[in-house]
């Protein structure tokens, strides 16, 4: 039960699980007390561990990321920090419990928690991306570019994957080679091309998730979820986890 309470507090339950848990709390005063206590404990642990996590984040960037990735990770941390600032400001207005004399301390705490949120999202998106099976997405044909992208992702050659994705996006539907084809054959080839392009967009989202670039991954997933892409449901599932 403690694990379920933690997942509820950290927002890791699905919408259905969250609703069921809240219905259970509504009828269980003891459970509500446990949730409140666990929330306080988690907050205390996050704040005490944040400094160590900050050092770990810096070391990981120096050891594993190139200069461009370090700059991007810093930008993501700043955005997470900005989001925490907005939440802190809304909370102060609602509770009226803080005074301007504590503003500097509150913002510093938000920065530390923001870094924790960044790490949590980064780990969650990376784990979900790594759990996806890509071999079943390979299309038939030796010259299908998306198959090369899948191969690069599985080999953790993410830079090469991004290069191949950019090349795939530049490809246009060539009707000249179908001059002697029937209308039905042309339409069939057009559908294959559209599916290939949709797959490329999904593979970019998977690449970003596996890299831990969660802000860009989330933007890409939202873009896919708002279209009629055959990978729309996959994107929606990724966003809900």
Secondary structure, 3 states (H helix, E strand, C coil): CHHHHHHHHCCCCCHHHHHHHHHHHHCCHHHHHHHHHHHHHHHHHHHHHHHHHHHHHHHHHHHHCCHHHHHHHHHHHHHHHHHHHHHHHHHHHHHCCCCHHHHHHHHHHHHHHHHHHHHHHHHHHHHHHHHCCCHHHCCCCCCCHHHHHHHHHHCCCHHHHHHHHHHHHHCCCCCHHHCCCCHHHHHHHHHHHHHHHHHHHHHHHHHHHHHCCHHHHHHHHHHHHCCCCCCHHHHHHHHHC
